């Protein structure tokens, strides 16, 4: 697992597959979930495989 690395204090996003070289391309979609906390939880999927989990504006996970 690789963290986002953007450096934003509100971001705890992480990759579940190797980081892409550029955009994901065909078959990519965002799946917005109702987070069980104040903030955002968004899955980036490519051909129905979760590649990236966006965790935004949440209290620290660890």
KEFI-715307 format. One record per atom (N, C-alpha, C): residue number from 1; x, y, z negated. Coordinates in nm, 2 decimals, always signed. Layout:
REM KEFI-715307
n = NUM&X = X&Y = Y&Z = Z
...
REM end
This chain:
REM KEFI-715307
n = 1&X = +0.09&Y = -0.12&Z = +0.00
n = 1&X = +0.00&Y = +0.00&Z = +0.00
n = 1&X = +0.09&Y = +0.12&Z = +0.00
n = 2&X = +0.05&Y = +0.22&Z = +0.08
n = 2&X = +0.13&Y = +0.34&Z = +0.09
n = 2&X = +0.04&Y = +0.46&Z = +0.06
n = 3&X = +0.08&Y = +0.55&Z = -0.02
n = 3&X = +0.00&Y = +0.67&Z = -0.05
n = 3&X = +0.00&Y = +0.77&Z = +0.06
n = 4&X = -0.09&Y = +0.86&Z = +0.06
n = 4&X = -0.11&Y = +0.96&Z = +0.16
n = 4&X = +0.02&Y = +1.04&Z = +0.18
n = 5&X = +0.07&Y = +1.10&Z = +0.07
n = 5&X = +0.20&Y = +1.17&Z = +0.08
n = 5&X = +0.18&Y = +1.32&Z = +0.12
n = 6&X = +0.05&Y = +1.36&Z = +0.13
n = 6&X = +0.03&Y = +1.50&Z = +0.17
n = 6&X = +0.07&Y = +1.61&Z = +0.07
n = 7&X = +0.08&Y = +1.56&Z = -0.06
n = 7&X = +0.12&Y = +1.66&Z = -0.17
n = 7&X = +0.01&Y = +1.74&Z = -0.22
n = 8&X = -0.11&Y = +1.73&Z = -0.17
n = 8&X = -0.23&Y = +1.81&Z = -0.23
n = 8&X = -0.27&Y = +1.75&Z = -0.36
n = 9&X = -0.29&Y = +1.83&Z = -0.46
n = 9&X = -0.32&Y = +1.79&Z = -0.60
n = 9&X = -0.46&Y = +1.72&Z = -0.61
n = 10&X = -0.54&Y = +1.74&Z = -0.51
n = 10&X = -0.68&Y = +1.68&Z = -0.51
n = 10&X = -0.69&Y = +1.55&Z = -0.44
n = 11&X = -0.58&Y = +1.51&Z = -0.38
n = 11&X = -0.58&Y = +1.39&Z = -0.29
n = 11&X = -0.51&Y = +1.27&Z = -0.36
n = 12&X = -0.58&Y = +1.15&Z = -0.36
n = 12&X = -0.52&Y = +1.03&Z = -0.41
n = 12&X = -0.54&Y = +0.92&Z = -0.30
n = 13&X = -0.55&Y = +0.96&Z = -0.18
n = 13&X = -0.57&Y = +0.87&Z = -0.07
n = 13&X = -0.46&Y = +0.77&Z = -0.04
n = 14&X = -0.49&Y = +0.66&Z = +0.02
n = 14&X = -0.39&Y = +0.56&Z = +0.05
n = 14&X = -0.42&Y = +0.48&Z = +0.17
n = 15&X = -0.32&Y = +0.42&Z = +0.23
n = 15&X = -0.33&Y = +0.33&Z = +0.35
n = 15&X = -0.34&Y = +0.19&Z = +0.30
n = 16&X = -0.42&Y = +0.11&Z = +0.37
n = 16&X = -0.43&Y = -0.03&Z = +0.35
n = 16&X = -0.37&Y = -0.12&Z = +0.46
n = 17&X = -0.31&Y = -0.05&Z = +0.56
n = 17&X = -0.24&Y = -0.11&Z = +0.67
n = 17&X = -0.13&Y = -0.01&Z = +0.71
n = 18&X = -0.04&Y = -0.05&Z = +0.79
n = 18&X = +0.07&Y = +0.04&Z = +0.83
n = 18&X = +0.02&Y = +0.17&Z = +0.89
n = 19&X = +0.09&Y = +0.28&Z = +0.86
n = 19&X = +0.06&Y = +0.41&Z = +0.90
n = 19&X = +0.06&Y = +0.41&Z = +1.05
n = 20&X = -0.05&Y = +0.47&Z = +1.12
n = 20&X = -0.05&Y = +0.47&Z = +1.26
n = 20&X = +0.05&Y = +0.58&Z = +1.32
n = 21&X = +0.10&Y = +0.56&Z = +1.44
n = 21&X = +0.18&Y = +0.66&Z = +1.51
n = 21&X = +0.08&Y = +0.74&Z = +1.59
n = 22&X = +0.03&Y = +0.85&Z = +1.52
n = 22&X = -0.07&Y = +0.93&Z = +1.59
n = 22&X = -0.21&Y = +0.90&Z = +1.54
n = 23&X = -0.31&Y = +0.92&Z = +1.63
n = 23&X = -0.45&Y = +0.89&Z = +1.60
n = 23&X = -0.48&Y = +0.74&Z = +1.61
n = 24&X = -0.58&Y = +0.70&Z = +1.54
n = 24&X = -0.62&Y = +0.56&Z = +1.54
n = 24&X = -0.67&Y = +0.52&Z = +1.68
n = 25&X = -0.74&Y = +0.61&Z = +1.75
n = 25&X = -0.79&Y = +0.57&Z = +1.88
n = 25&X = -0.92&Y = +0.50&Z = +1.88
n = 26&X = -0.94&Y = +0.42&Z = +1.99
n = 26&X = -1.07&Y = +0.35&Z = +2.01
n = 26&X = -1.10&Y = +0.26&Z = +1.89
n = 27&X = -1.23&Y = +0.26&Z = +1.86
n = 27&X = -1.28&Y = +0.17&Z = +1.75
n = 27&X = -1.27&Y = +0.23&Z = +1.61
n = 28&X = -1.22&Y = +0.36&Z = +1.60
n = 28&X = -1.21&Y = +0.43&Z = +1.47
n = 28&X = -1.34&Y = +0.49&Z = +1.43
n = 29&X = -1.37&Y = +0.48&Z = +1.30
n = 29&X = -1.49&Y = +0.55&Z = +1.25
n = 29&X = -1.46&Y = +0.58&Z = +1.10
n = 30&X = -1.53&Y = +0.68&Z = +1.05
n = 30&X = -1.53&Y = +0.72&Z = +0.91
n = 30&X = -1.66&Y = +0.67&Z = +0.85
n = 31&X = -1.64&Y = +0.61&Z = +0.73
n = 31&X = -1.76&Y = +0.56&Z = +0.65
n = 31&X = -1.76&Y = +0.64&Z = +0.52
n = 32&X = -1.86&Y = +0.73&Z = +0.51
n = 32&X = -1.87&Y = +0.81&Z = +0.39
n = 32&X = -1.95&Y = +0.74&Z = +0.28
n = 33&X = -1.89&Y = +0.72&Z = +0.17
n = 33&X = -1.96&Y = +0.64&Z = +0.06
n = 33&X = -2.00&Y = +0.74&Z = -0.05
n = 34&X = -2.11&Y = +0.71&Z = -0.13
n = 34&X = -2.14&Y = +0.79&Z = -0.24
n = 34&X = -2.05&Y = +0.75&Z = -0.36
n = 35&X = -1.95&Y = +0.83&Z = -0.38
n = 35&X = -1.86&Y = +0.81&Z = -0.49
n = 35&X = -1.92&Y = +0.80&Z = -0.62
n = 36&X = -1.88&Y = +0.71&Z = -0.71
n = 36&X = -1.94&Y = +0.70&Z = -0.85
n = 36&X = -1.88&Y = +0.81&Z = -0.94
n = 37&X = -1.82&Y = +0.91&Z = -0.89
n = 37&X = -1.76&Y = +1.02&Z = -0.96
n = 37&X = -1.78&Y = +1.15&Z = -0.88
n = 38&X = -1.76&Y = +1.26&Z = -0.94
n = 38&X = -1.77&Y = +1.39&Z = -0.86
n = 38&X = -1.65&Y = +1.38&Z = -0.76
n = 39&X = -1.67&Y = +1.40&Z = -0.64
n = 39&X = -1.56&Y = +1.40&Z = -0.54
n = 39&X = -1.61&Y = +1.32&Z = -0.41
n = 40&X = -1.51&Y = +1.28&Z = -0.33
n = 40&X = -1.54&Y = +1.21&Z = -0.21
n = 40&X = -1.46&Y = +1.08&Z = -0.20
n = 41&X = -1.53&Y = +0.98&Z = -0.13
n = 41&X = -1.47&Y = +0.85&Z = -0.11
n = 41&X = -1.51&Y = +0.82&Z = +0.04
n = 42&X = -1.41&Y = +0.82&Z = +0.12
n = 42&X = -1.43&Y = +0.80&Z = +0.27
n = 42&X = -1.34&Y = +0.69&Z = +0.32
n = 43&X = -1.39&Y = +0.59&Z = +0.39
n = 43&X = -1.31&Y = +0.48&Z = +0.45
n = 43&X = -1.29&Y = +0.51&Z = +0.59
n = 44&X = -1.16&Y = +0.49&Z = +0.64
n = 44&X = -1.13&Y = +0.50&Z = +0.78
n = 44&X = -1.12&Y = +0.36&Z = +0.83
n = 45&X = -1.20&Y = +0.32&Z = +0.92
n = 45&X = -1.20&Y = +0.18&Z = +0.97
n = 45&X = -1.17&Y = +0.18&Z = +1.12
n = 46&X = -1.09&Y = +0.08&Z = +1.16
n = 46&X = -1.06&Y = +0.06&Z = +1.30
n = 46&X = -1.11&Y = -0.09&Z = +1.33
n = 47&X = -1.20&Y = -0.10&Z = +1.42
n = 47&X = -1.26&Y = -0.23&Z = +1.46
n = 47&X = -1.30&Y = -0.31&Z = +1.33
n = 48&X = -1.37&Y = -0.24&Z = +1.24
n = 48&X = -1.43&Y = -0.29&Z = +1.12
n = 48&X = -1.32&Y = -0.34&Z = +1.02
n = 49&X = -1.20&Y = -0.29&Z = +1.03
n = 49&X = -1.10&Y = -0.32&Z = +0.93
n = 49&X = -1.06&Y = -0.19&Z = +0.86
n = 50&X = -1.07&Y = -0.19&Z = +0.73
n = 50&X = -1.04&Y = -0.06&Z = +0.66
n = 50&X = -0.89&Y = -0.04&Z = +0.67
n = 51&X = -0.85&Y = +0.08&Z = +0.71
n = 51&X = -0.71&Y = +0.11&Z = +0.73
n = 51&X = -0.66&Y = +0.22&Z = +0.63
n = 52&X = -0.76&Y = +0.30&Z = +0.59
n = 52&X = -0.72&Y = +0.42&Z = +0.50
n = 52&X = -0.84&Y = +0.45&Z = +0.41
n = 53&X = -0.81&Y = +0.48&Z = +0.29
n = 53&X = -0.91&Y = +0.51&Z = +0.19
n = 53&X = -0.88&Y = +0.65&Z = +0.14
n = 54&X = -0.98&Y = +0.74&Z = +0.17
n = 54&X = -0.97&Y = +0.88&Z = +0.12
n = 54&X = -1.03&Y = +0.90&Z = -0.01
n = 55&X = -0.96&Y = +0.93&Z = -0.11
n = 55&X = -1.00&Y = +0.96&Z = -0.25
n = 55&X = -0.97&Y = +1.10&Z = -0.28
n = 56&X = -1.08&Y = +1.19&Z = -0.28
n = 56&X = -1.06&Y = +1.33&Z = -0.29
n = 56&X = -1.13&Y = +1.39&Z = -0.41
n = 57&X = -1.07&Y = +1.48&Z = -0.47
n = 57&X = -1.13&Y = +1.55&Z = -0.59
n = 57&X = -1.18&Y = +1.46&Z = -0.70
n = 58&X = -1.10&Y = +1.36&Z = -0.74
n = 58&X = -1.13&Y = +1.27&Z = -0.84
n = 58&X = -1.02&Y = +1.29&Z = -0.95
n = 59&X = -1.06&Y = +1.26&Z = -1.07
n = 59&X = -0.96&Y = +1.26&Z = -1.18
n = 59&X = -0.85&Y = +1.15&Z = -1.15
n = 60&X = -0.73&Y = +1.17&Z = -1.19
n = 60&X = -0.62&Y = +1.07&Z = -1.15
n = 60&X = -0.66&Y = +0.93&Z = -1.18
n = 61&X = -0.63&Y = +0.84&Z = -1.08
n = 61&X = -0.65&Y = +0.70&Z = -1.09
n = 61&X = -0.56&Y = +0.63&Z = -1.19
n = 62&X = -0.43&Y = +0.68&Z = -1.19
n = 62&X = -0.33&Y = +0.62&Z = -1.28
n = 62&X = -0.26&Y = +0.72&Z = -1.36
REM end
